[in-house]
Amino acid sequence: MQADGSLDLRLTSIANFSATRPLSSPGSRTVSGVVFEVTPTGRQPIEDASVGWEGLLDAVFAETRSDAAGRYSLCGLSLGRIDGLFALKQGYSNVTYASVDAGTDAVVDIEITRR
């Protein structure tokens, strides 16, 4: 962040967090979902994966970590199309990119693969 930049943050108690009812502000939206891997026993959540939105020139506009259930939530995002939604974790395949169409809040589950 530049010395003359600003950053708006909204903190929410984990007790009030819900992946099914994400927080959003007027004029912005939330993208939330689950980071997971598919194993022989089925779909398994990935804890502590880095999830974010990478824009032009590799600038990261929003980033968070997935919880024990694999859930993540990125709040205050643009209402326009979002390209470059990523999830990554050490020991798993390289960055996975996804796109989100323009609109309101969206749920995007992201699959990553163990190396």
BALUMTI-393525 format. One record per residue: residue number from 1; residue in three letters; x negated, y, z of N, C-alpha, C in turn. Coordinates in pm, whole numbers, padded with zeros to 5 digits. Layout:
<marmis>
<marmi marba="NUM" lumkol="ala" n_c1="X" n_c2="Y" n_c3="Z" ca_c1="X" ca_c2="Y" ca_c3="Z" c_c1="X" c_c2="Y" c_c3="Z"/>
...
</marmis>
This chain:
<marmis>
<marmi marba="1" lumkol="met" n_c1="-00084" n_c2="-00118" n_c3="00000" ca_c1="00000" ca_c2="00000" ca_c3="00000" c_c1="-00088" c_c2="00124" c_c3="00000"/>
<marmi marba="2" lumkol="gln" n_c1="-00051" n_c2="00224" n_c3="-00077" ca_c1="-00126" ca_c2="00348" ca_c3="-00087" c_c1="-00107" c_c2="00432" c_c3="00039"/>
<marmi marba="3" lumkol="ala" n_c1="-00203" n_c2="00516" n_c3="00069" ca_c1="-00197" ca_c2="00600" ca_c3="00189" c_c1="-00076" c_c2="00693" c_c3="00187"/>
<marmi marba="4" lumkol="asp" n_c1="-00032" n_c2="00736" n_c3="00069" ca_c1="00083" ca_c2="00827" ca_c3="00061" c_c1="00213" c_c2="00753" c_c3="00031"/>
<marmi marba="5" lumkol="gly" n_c1="00212" n_c2="00620" n_c3="00040" ca_c1="00332" ca_c2="00541" ca_c3="00012" c_c1="00422" c_c2="00529" c_c3="00133"/>
<marmi marba="6" lumkol="ser" n_c1="00540" n_c2="00474" n_c3="00111" ca_c1="00633" ca_c2="00449" ca_c3="00221" c_c1="00688" c_c2="00308" c_c3="00207"/>
<marmi marba="7" lumkol="leu" n_c1="00737" n_c2="00256" n_c3="00316" ca_c1="00789" ca_c2="00121" ca_c3="00318" c_c1="00911" c_c2="00118" c_c3="00408"/>
<marmi marba="8" lumkol="asp" n_c1="01023" n_c2="00071" n_c3="00353" ca_c1="01145" ca_c2="00058" ca_c3="00431" c_c1="01156" c_c2="-00087" c_c3="00476"/>
<marmi marba="9" lumkol="leu" n_c1="01180" n_c2="-00108" n_c3="00603" ca_c1="01196" ca_c2="-00242" ca_c3="00658" c_c1="01327" c_c2="-00252" c_c3="00734"/>
<marmi marba="10" lumkol="arg" n_c1="01385" n_c2="-00371" n_c3="00730" ca_c1="01502" ca_c2="-00400" ca_c3="00812" c_c1="01472" c_c2="-00530" c_c3="00884"/>
<marmi marba="11" lumkol="leu" n_c1="01471" n_c2="-00528" n_c3="01015" ca_c1="01445" ca_c2="-00647" ca_c3="01095" c_c1="01576" c_c2="-00704" c_c3="01143"/>
<marmi marba="12" lumkol="thr" n_c1="01586" n_c2="-00834" n_c3="01137" ca_c1="01707" ca_c2="-00903" ca_c3="01181" c_c1="01668" c_c2="-01019" c_c3="01270"/>
<marmi marba="13" lumkol="ser" n_c1="01735" n_c2="-01032" n_c3="01380" ca_c1="01711" ca_c2="-01144" ca_c3="01469" c_c1="01739" c_c2="-01274" c_c3="01396"/>
<marmi marba="14" lumkol="ile" n_c1="01654" n_c2="-01374" n_c3="01417" ca_c1="01675" ca_c2="-01503" ca_c3="01354" c_c1="01810" c_c2="-01562" c_c3="01396"/>
<marmi marba="15" lumkol="ala" n_c1="01857" n_c2="-01525" n_c3="01513" ca_c1="01988" ca_c2="-01573" ca_c3="01559" c_c1="02101" c_c2="-01518" c_c3="01474"/>
<marmi marba="16" lumkol="asn" n_c1="02079" n_c2="-01402" n_c3="01409" ca_c1="02182" ca_c2="-01340" ca_c3="01325" c_c1="02163" c_c2="-01370" c_c3="01178"/>
<marmi marba="17" lumkol="phe" n_c1="02058" n_c2="-01443" n_c3="01144" ca_c1="02027" ca_c2="-01472" ca_c3="01005" c_c1="02111" c_c2="-01587" c_c3="00954"/>
<marmi marba="18" lumkol="ser" n_c1="02159" n_c2="-01573" n_c3="00832" ca_c1="02233" ca_c2="-01680" ca_c3="00769" c_c1="02202" c_c2="-01679" c_c3="00620"/>
<marmi marba="19" lumkol="ala" n_c1="02154" n_c2="-01789" n_c3="00566" ca_c1="02124" ca_c2="-01796" ca_c3="00424" c_c1="02251" c_c2="-01788" c_c3="00340"/>
<marmi marba="20" lumkol="thr" n_c1="02366" n_c2="-01816" n_c3="00401" ca_c1="02490" ca_c2="-01812" ca_c3="00324" c_c1="02551" c_c2="-01672" c_c3="00322"/>
<marmi marba="21" lumkol="arg" n_c1="02512" n_c2="-01584" n_c3="00413" ca_c1="02561" ca_c2="-01446" ca_c3="00414" c_c1="02443" c_c2="-01352" c_c3="00428"/>
<marmi marba="22" lumkol="pro" n_c1="02364" n_c2="-01336" n_c3="00322" ca_c1="02245" ca_c2="-01252" ca_c3="00330" c_c1="02278" c_c2="-01105" c_c3="00348"/>
<marmi marba="23" lumkol="leu" n_c1="02182" n_c2="-01031" n_c3="00400" ca_c1="02197" ca_c2="-00888" ca_c3="00419" c_c1="02169" c_c2="-00816" c_c3="00289"/>
<marmi marba="24" lumkol="ser" n_c1="02252" n_c2="-00720" n_c3="00254" ca_c1="02224" ca_c2="-00637" ca_c3="00137" c_c1="02274" c_c2="-00497" c_c3="00164"/>
<marmi marba="25" lumkol="ser" n_c1="02211" n_c2="-00400" n_c3="00102" ca_c1="02248" ca_c2="-00260" ca_c3="00117" c_c1="02318" c_c2="-00214" c_c3="-00010"/>
<marmi marba="26" lumkol="pro" n_c1="02398" n_c2="-00109" n_c3="-00002" ca_c1="02462" ca_c2="-00057" ca_c3="-00123" c_c1="02357" c_c2="-00025" c_c3="-00229"/>
<marmi marba="27" lumkol="gly" n_c1="02382" n_c2="-00065" n_c3="-00354" ca_c1="02289" ca_c2="-00038" ca_c3="-00462" c_c1="02174" c_c2="-00136" c_c3="-00471"/>
<marmi marba="28" lumkol="ser" n_c1="02174" n_c2="-00237" n_c3="-00387" ca_c1="02070" ca_c2="-00339" ca_c3="-00394" c_c1="02133" c_c2="-00476" c_c3="-00372"/>
<marmi marba="29" lumkol="arg" n_c1="02053" n_c2="-00577" n_c3="-00382" ca_c1="02105" ca_c2="-00711" ca_c3="-00362" c_c1="02004" c_c2="-00799" c_c3="-00291"/>
<marmi marba="30" lumkol="thr" n_c1="02050" n_c2="-00917" n_c3="-00253" ca_c1="01967" ca_c2="-01015" ca_c3="-00185" c_c1="01960" c_c2="-01140" c_c3="-00271"/>
<marmi marba="31" lumkol="val" n_c1="01841" n_c2="-01195" n_c3="-00279" ca_c1="01822" ca_c2="-01326" ca_c3="-00341" c_c1="01776" c_c2="-01418" c_c3="-00230"/>
<marmi marba="32" lumkol="ser" n_c1="01847" n_c2="-01528" n_c3="-00213" ca_c1="01814" ca_c2="-01622" ca_c3="-00106" c_c1="01829" c_c2="-01764" c_c3="-00159"/>
<marmi marba="33" lumkol="gly" n_c1="01781" n_c2="-01859" n_c3="-00083" ca_c1="01793" ca_c2="-01997" ca_c3="-00124" c_c1="01705" c_c2="-02086" c_c3="-00039"/>
<marmi marba="34" lumkol="val" n_c1="01667" n_c2="-02200" n_c3="-00096" ca_c1="01587" ca_c2="-02300" ca_c3="-00026" c_c1="01470" c_c2="-02339" c_c3="-00115"/>
<marmi marba="35" lumkol="val" n_c1="01352" n_c2="-02348" n_c3="-00053" ca_c1="01234" ca_c2="-02403" ca_c3="-00120" c_c1="01230" c_c2="-02550" c_c3="-00083"/>
<marmi marba="36" lumkol="phe" n_c1="01214" n_c2="-02638" n_c3="-00184" ca_c1="01220" ca_c2="-02781" ca_c3="-00156" c_c1="01129" c_c2="-02860" c_c3="-00249"/>
<marmi marba="37" lumkol="glu" n_c1="01106" n_c2="-02985" n_c3="-00212" ca_c1="01040" ca_c2="-03080" ca_c3="-00300" c_c1="01129" c_c2="-03203" c_c3="-00308"/>
<marmi marba="38" lumkol="val" n_c1="01120" n_c2="-03275" n_c3="-00419" ca_c1="01196" ca_c2="-03398" ca_c3="-00434" c_c1="01101" c_c2="-03514" c_c3="-00403"/>
<marmi marba="39" lumkol="thr" n_c1="01140" n_c2="-03596" n_c3="-00306" ca_c1="01061" ca_c2="-03712" ca_c3="-00266" c_c1="01143" c_c2="-03839" c_c3="-00293"/>
<marmi marba="40" lumkol="pro" n_c1="01083" n_c2="-03957" n_c3="-00278" ca_c1="01159" ca_c2="-04081" ca_c3="-00297" c_c1="01281" c_c2="-04092" c_c3="-00205"/>
<marmi marba="41" lumkol="thr" n_c1="01278" n_c2="-04021" n_c3="-00092" ca_c1="01392" ca_c2="-04024" ca_c3="00001" c_c1="01490" c_c2="-03911" c_c3="-00024"/>
<marmi marba="42" lumkol="gly" n_c1="01464" n_c2="-03828" n_c3="-00126" ca_c1="01556" ca_c2="-03719" ca_c3="-00158" c_c1="01491" c_c2="-03583" c_c3="-00147"/>
<marmi marba="43" lumkol="arg" n_c1="01574" n_c2="-03481" n_c3="-00153" ca_c1="01531" ca_c2="-03341" ca_c3="-00148" c_c1="01489" c_c2="-03305" c_c3="-00006"/>
<marmi marba="44" lumkol="gln" n_c1="01365" n_c2="-03255" n_c3="00011" ca_c1="01312" ca_c2="-03218" ca_c3="00143" c_c1="01275" c_c2="-03070" c_c3="00145"/>
<marmi marba="45" lumkol="pro" n_c1="01316" n_c2="-02997" n_c3="00250" ca_c1="01283" ca_c2="-02854" ca_c3="00259" c_c1="01134" c_c2="-02834" c_c3="00283"/>
<marmi marba="46" lumkol="ile" n_c1="01081" n_c2="-02723" n_c3="00235" ca_c1="00941" ca_c2="-02687" ca_c3="00253" c_c1="00934" c_c2="-02567" c_c3="00346"/>
<marmi marba="47" lumkol="glu" n_c1="00873" n_c2="-02586" n_c3="00462" ca_c1="00857" ca_c2="-02480" ca_c3="00560" c_c1="00732" c_c2="-02397" c_c3="00529"/>
<marmi marba="48" lumkol="asp" n_c1="00738" n_c2="-02269" n_c3="00558" ca_c1="00625" ca_c2="-02177" ca_c3="00549" c_c1="00571" c_c2="-02160" c_c3="00407"/>
<marmi marba="49" lumkol="ala" n_c1="00656" n_c2="-02174" n_c3="00307" ca_c1="00616" ca_c2="-02141" ca_c3="00170" c_c1="00627" c_c2="-01990" c_c3="00153"/>
<marmi marba="50" lumkol="ser" n_c1="00538" n_c2="-01934" n_c3="00078" ca_c1="00544" ca_c2="-01792" ca_c3="00045" c_c1="00640" c_c2="-01777" c_c3="-00072"/>
<marmi marba="51" lumkol="val" n_c1="00740" n_c2="-01691" n_c3="-00057" ca_c1="00841" ca_c2="-01669" ca_c3="-00161" c_c1="00846" c_c2="-01519" c_c3="-00188"/>
<marmi marba="52" lumkol="gly" n_c1="00845" n_c2="-01482" n_c3="-00313" ca_c1="00847" ca_c2="-01340" ca_c3="-00343" c_c1="00884" c_c2="-01309" c_c3="-00486"/>
<marmi marba="53" lumkol="trp" n_c1="00880" n_c2="-01182" n_c3="-00517" ca_c1="00910" ca_c2="-01130" ca_c3="-00649" c_c1="00788" c_c2="-01055" c_c3="-00697"/>
<marmi marba="54" lumkol="glu" n_c1="00728" n_c2="-01105" n_c3="-00803" ca_c1="00608" ca_c2="-01045" ca_c3="-00859" c_c1="00646" c_c2="-00974" c_c3="-00988"/>
<marmi marba="55" lumkol="gly" n_c1="00618" n_c2="-00846" n_c3="-00992" ca_c1="00657" ca_c2="-00768" ca_c3="-01108" c_c1="00541" c_c2="-00740" c_c3="-01201"/>
<marmi marba="56" lumkol="leu" n_c1="00547" n_c2="-00627" n_c3="-01268" ca_c1="00446" ca_c2="-00587" ca_c3="-01365" c_c1="00308" c_c2="-00577" c_c3="-01303"/>
<marmi marba="57" lumkol="leu" n_c1="00208" n_c2="-00615" n_c3="-01380" ca_c1="00068" ca_c2="-00605" ca_c3="-01338" c_c1="00040" c_c2="-00678" c_c3="-01207"/>
<marmi marba="58" lumkol="asp" n_c1="00111" n_c2="-00788" n_c3="-01185" ca_c1="00093" ca_c2="-00873" ca_c3="-01066" c_c1="00121" c_c2="-00801" c_c3="-00934"/>
<marmi marba="59" lumkol="ala" n_c1="00201" n_c2="-00696" n_c3="-00937" ca_c1="00239" ca_c2="-00627" ca_c3="-00815" c_c1="00351" c_c2="-00706" c_c3="-00747"/>
<marmi marba="60" lumkol="val" n_c1="00336" n_c2="-00733" n_c3="-00618" ca_c1="00440" ca_c2="-00804" ca_c3="-00544" c_c1="00534" c_c2="-00701" c_c3="-00484"/>
<marmi marba="61" lumkol="phe" n_c1="00663" n_c2="-00709" n_c3="-00521" ca_c1="00762" ca_c2="-00613" ca_c3="-00476" c_c1="00832" c_c2="-00656" c_c3="-00348"/>
<marmi marba="62" lumkol="ala" n_c1="00840" n_c2="-00786" n_c3="-00324" ca_c1="00905" ca_c2="-00837" ca_c3="-00204" c_c1="00845" c_c2="-00974" c_c3="-00175"/>
<marmi marba="63" lumkol="glu" n_c1="00827" n_c2="-01006" n_c3="-00047" ca_c1="00772" ca_c2="-01136" ca_c3="-00011" c_c1="00818" c_c2="-01176" c_c3="00127"/>
<marmi marba="64" lumkol="thr" n_c1="00838" n_c2="-01305" n_c3="00146" ca_c1="00878" ca_c2="-01359" ca_c3="00275" c_c1="00825" c_c2="-01501" c_c3="00286"/>
<marmi marba="65" lumkol="arg" n_c1="00858" n_c2="-01569" n_c3="00394" ca_c1="00820" ca_c2="-01709" ca_c3="00415" c_c1="00946" c_c2="-01790" c_c3="00440"/>
<marmi marba="66" lumkol="ser" n_c1="00943" n_c2="-01916" n_c3="00397" ca_c1="01058" ca_c2="-02003" ca_c3="00421" c_c1="01053" c_c2="-02055" c_c3="00564"/>
<marmi marba="67" lumkol="asp" n_c1="01171" n_c2="-02079" n_c3="00622" ca_c1="01180" ca_c2="-02130" ca_c3="00758" c_c1="01173" c_c2="-02283" c_c3="00760"/>
<marmi marba="68" lumkol="ala" n_c1="01195" n_c2="-02343" n_c3="00876" ca_c1="01185" ca_c2="-02489" ca_c3="00891" c_c1="01283" c_c2="-02564" c_c3="00802"/>
<marmi marba="69" lumkol="ala" n_c1="01394" n_c2="-02501" n_c3="00765" ca_c1="01492" ca_c2="-02563" ca_c3="00677" c_c1="01466" c_c2="-02528" c_c3="00530"/>
<marmi marba="70" lumkol="gly" n_c1="01353" n_c2="-02461" n_c3="00502" ca_c1="01318" ca_c2="-02421" ca_c3="00366" c_c1="01387" c_c2="-02294" c_c3="00320"/>
<marmi marba="71" lumkol="arg" n_c1="01470" n_c2="-02232" n_c3="00406" ca_c1="01547" ca_c2="-02114" ca_c3="00365" c_c1="01458" c_c2="-01990" c_c3="00357"/>
<marmi marba="72" lumkol="tyr" n_c1="01491" n_c2="-01905" n_c3="00260" ca_c1="01426" ca_c2="-01775" ca_c3="00246" c_c1="01531" c_c2="-01672" c_c3="00210"/>
<marmi marba="73" lumkol="ser" n_c1="01499" n_c2="-01545" n_c3="00228" ca_c1="01588" ca_c2="-01437" ca_c3="00190" c_c1="01505" c_c2="-01314" c_c3="00157"/>
<marmi marba="74" lumkol="leu" n_c1="01525" n_c2="-01261" n_c3="00037" ca_c1="01460" ca_c2="-01137" ca_c3="-00007" c_c1="01569" c_c2="-01032" c_c3="-00020"/>
<marmi marba="75" lumkol="cys" n_c1="01562" n_c2="-00928" n_c3="00061" ca_c1="01668" ca_c2="-00826" ca_c3="00066" c_c1="01622" c_c2="-00697" c_c3="00000"/>
<marmi marba="76" lumkol="gly" n_c1="01720" n_c2="-00616" n_c3="-00039" ca_c1="01692" ca_c2="-00484" ca_c3="-00094" c_c1="01635" c_c2="-00486" c_c3="-00234"/>
<marmi marba="77" lumkol="leu" n_c1="01667" n_c2="-00590" n_c3="-00312" ca_c1="01614" ca_c2="-00603" ca_c3="-00447" c_c1="01699" c_c2="-00528" c_c3="-00548"/>
<marmi marba="78" lumkol="ser" n_c1="01640" n_c2="-00503" n_c3="-00662" ca_c1="01705" ca_c2="-00436" ca_c3="-00773" c_c1="01828" c_c2="-00514" c_c3="-00820"/>
<marmi marba="79" lumkol="leu" n_c1="01928" n_c2="-00442" n_c3="-00869" ca_c1="02046" ca_c2="-00506" ca_c3="-00927" c_c1="02019" c_c2="-00557" c_c3="-01067"/>
<marmi marba="80" lumkol="gly" n_c1="01906" n_c2="-00514" n_c3="-01127" ca_c1="01870" ca_c2="-00557" ca_c3="-01262" c_c1="01812" c_c2="-00698" c_c3="-01263"/>
<marmi marba="81" lumkol="arg" n_c1="01778" n_c2="-00745" n_c3="-01383" ca_c1="01719" ca_c2="-00878" ca_c3="-01399" c_c1="01588" c_c2="-00884" c_c3="-01321"/>
<marmi marba="82" lumkol="ile" n_c1="01565" n_c2="-00995" n_c3="-01253" ca_c1="01442" ca_c2="-01016" ca_c3="-01177" c_c1="01366" c_c2="-01131" c_c3="-01243"/>
<marmi marba="83" lumkol="asp" n_c1="01250" n_c2="-01099" n_c3="-01296" ca_c1="01161" ca_c2="-01201" ca_c3="-01350" c_c1="01042" c_c2="-01212" c_c3="-01255"/>
<marmi marba="84" lumkol="gly" n_c1="00988" n_c2="-01330" n_c3="-01241" ca_c1="00870" ca_c2="-01347" ca_c3="-01157" c_c1="00900" c_c2="-01383" c_c3="-01013"/>
<marmi marba="85" lumkol="leu" n_c1="01015" n_c2="-01445" n_c3="-00986" ca_c1="01043" ca_c2="-01496" ca_c3="-00852" c_c1="00954" c_c2="-01618" c_c3="-00831"/>
<marmi marba="86" lumkol="phe" n_c1="00876" n_c2="-01620" n_c3="-00723" ca_c1="00781" ca_c2="-01729" ca_c3="-00706" c_c1="00790" c_c2="-01795" c_c3="-00569"/>
<marmi marba="87" lumkol="ala" n_c1="00742" n_c2="-01917" n_c3="-00562" ca_c1="00725" ca_c2="-01990" ca_c3="-00436" c_c1="00592" c_c2="-02064" c_c3="-00446"/>
<marmi marba="88" lumkol="leu" n_c1="00514" n_c2="-02058" n_c3="-00340" ca_c1="00388" ca_c2="-02130" ca_c3="-00340" c_c1="00349" c_c2="-02169" c_c3="-00198"/>
<marmi marba="89" lumkol="lys" n_c1="00275" n_c2="-02277" n_c3="-00190" ca_c1="00224" ca_c2="-02324" ca_c3="-00062" c_c1="00100" c_c2="-02408" c_c3="-00091"/>
<marmi marba="90" lumkol="gln" n_c1="00001" n_c2="-02395" n_c3="-00004" ca_c1="-00122" ca_c2="-02472" ca_c3="-00021" c_c1="-00089" c_c2="-02621" c_c3="-00022"/>
<marmi marba="91" lumkol="gly" n_c1="-00152" n_c2="-02694" n_c3="-00113" ca_c1="-00127" ca_c2="-02837" ca_c3="-00126" c_c1="-00017" c_c2="-02871" c_c3="-00225"/>
<marmi marba="92" lumkol="tyr" n_c1="00047" n_c2="-02767" n_c3="-00279" ca_c1="00154" ca_c2="-02786" ca_c3="-00376" c_c1="00111" c_c2="-02728" c_c3="-00510"/>
<marmi marba="93" lumkol="ser" n_c1="00187" n_c2="-02756" n_c3="-00614" ca_c1="00154" ca_c2="-02709" ca_c3="-00749" c_c1="00140" c_c2="-02558" c_c3="-00752"/>
<marmi marba="94" lumkol="asn" n_c1="00083" n_c2="-02509" n_c3="-00860" ca_c1="00065" ca_c2="-02365" ca_c3="-00876" c_c1="00198" c_c2="-02293" c_c3="-00866"/>
<marmi marba="95" lumkol="val" n_c1="00191" n_c2="-02162" n_c3="-00867" ca_c1="00309" ca_c2="-02078" ca_c3="-00853" c_c1="00421" c_c2="-02123" c_c3="-00945"/>
<marmi marba="96" lumkol="thr" n_c1="00541" n_c2="-02129" n_c3="-00892" ca_c1="00660" ca_c2="-02160" ca_c3="-00969" c_c1="00736" c_c2="-02030" c_c3="-00994"/>
<marmi marba="97" lumkol="tyr" n_c1="00762" n_c2="-01996" n_c3="-01120" ca_c1="00833" ca_c2="-01872" ca_c3="-01151" c_c1="00977" c_c2="-01903" c_c3="-01192"/>
<marmi marba="98" lumkol="ala" n_c1="01065" n_c2="-01817" n_c3="-01150" ca_c1="01206" ca_c2="-01828" ca_c3="-01187" c_c1="01256" c_c2="-01688" c_c3="-01223"/>
<marmi marba="99" lumkol="ser" n_c1="01366" n_c2="-01682" n_c3="-01293" ca_c1="01429" ca_c2="-01555" ca_c3="-01327" c_c1="01568" c_c2="-01552" c_c3="-01267"/>
<marmi marba="100" lumkol="val" n_c1="01614" n_c2="-01432" n_c3="-01234" ca_c1="01747" ca_c2="-01412" ca_c3="-01178" c_c1="01816" c_c2="-01307" c_c3="-01265"/>
<marmi marba="101" lumkol="asp" n_c1="01931" n_c2="-01341" n_c3="-01321" ca_c1="02005" ca_c2="-01248" ca_c3="-01405" c_c1="02048" c_c2="-01125" c_c3="-01325"/>
<marmi marba="102" lumkol="ala" n_c1="02071" n_c2="-01016" n_c3="-01395" ca_c1="02119" ca_c2="-00893" ca_c3="-01333" c_c1="02253" c_c2="-00922" c_c3="-01265"/>
<marmi marba="103" lumkol="gly" n_c1="02282" n_c2="-00850" n_c3="-01158" ca_c1="02410" ca_c2="-00867" ca_c3="-01090" c_c1="02398" c_c2="-00845" c_c3="-00941"/>
<marmi marba="104" lumkol="thr" n_c1="02484" n_c2="-00914" n_c3="-00869" ca_c1="02490" ca_c2="-00898" ca_c3="-00724" c_c1="02405" c_c2="-01006" c_c3="-00658"/>
<marmi marba="105" lumkol="asp" n_c1="02429" n_c2="-01031" n_c3="-00529" ca_c1="02352" ca_c2="-01130" ca_c3="-00454" c_c1="02348" c_c2="-01262" c_c3="-00529"/>
<marmi marba="106" lumkol="ala" n_c1="02236" n_c2="-01332" n_c3="-00516" ca_c1="02220" ca_c2="-01459" ca_c3="-00588" c_c1="02155" c_c2="-01562" c_c3="-00496"/>
<marmi marba="107" lumkol="val" n_c1="02188" n_c2="-01688" n_c3="-00520" ca_c1="02125" ca_c2="-01800" ca_c3="-00450" c_c1="02041" c_c2="-01875" c_c3="-00552"/>
<marmi marba="108" lumkol="val" n_c1="01911" n_c2="-01885" n_c3="-00523" ca_c1="01818" ca_c2="-01953" ca_c3="-00613" c_c1="01734" c_c2="-02050" c_c3="-00530"/>
<marmi marba="109" lumkol="asp" n_c1="01758" n_c2="-02179" n_c3="-00549" ca_c1="01676" ca_c2="-02281" ca_c3="-00486" c_c1="01555" c_c2="-02304" c_c3="-00575"/>
<marmi marba="110" lumkol="ile" n_c1="01438" n_c2="-02320" n_c3="-00513" ca_c1="01313" ca_c2="-02331" ca_c3="-00587" c_c1="01245" c_c2="-02462" c_c3="-00552"/>
<marmi marba="111" lumkol="glu" n_c1="01220" n_c2="-02544" n_c3="-00653" ca_c1="01150" ca_c2="-02671" ca_c3="-00633" c_c1="01001" c_c2="-02652" c_c3="-00655"/>
<marmi marba="112" lumkol="ile" n_c1="00919" n_c2="-02701" n_c3="-00560" ca_c1="00776" ca_c2="-02704" ca_c3="-00579" c_c1="00732" c_c2="-02850" c_c3="-00567"/>
<marmi marba="113" lumkol="thr" n_c1="00616" n_c2="-02881" n_c3="-00624" ca_c1="00570" ca_c2="-03018" ca_c3="-00633" c_c1="00436" c_c2="-03035" c_c3="-00563"/>
<marmi marba="114" lumkol="arg" n_c1="00425" n_c2="-03138" n_c3="-00483" ca_c1="00299" ca_c2="-03168" ca_c3="-00414" c_c1="00195" c_c2="-03208" c_c3="-00518"/>
<marmi marba="115" lumkol="arg" n_c1="00071" n_c2="-03162" n_c3="-00500" ca_c1="-00038" ca_c2="-03197" ca_c3="-00592" c_c1="-00076" c_c2="-03341" c_c3="-00580"/>
</marmis>
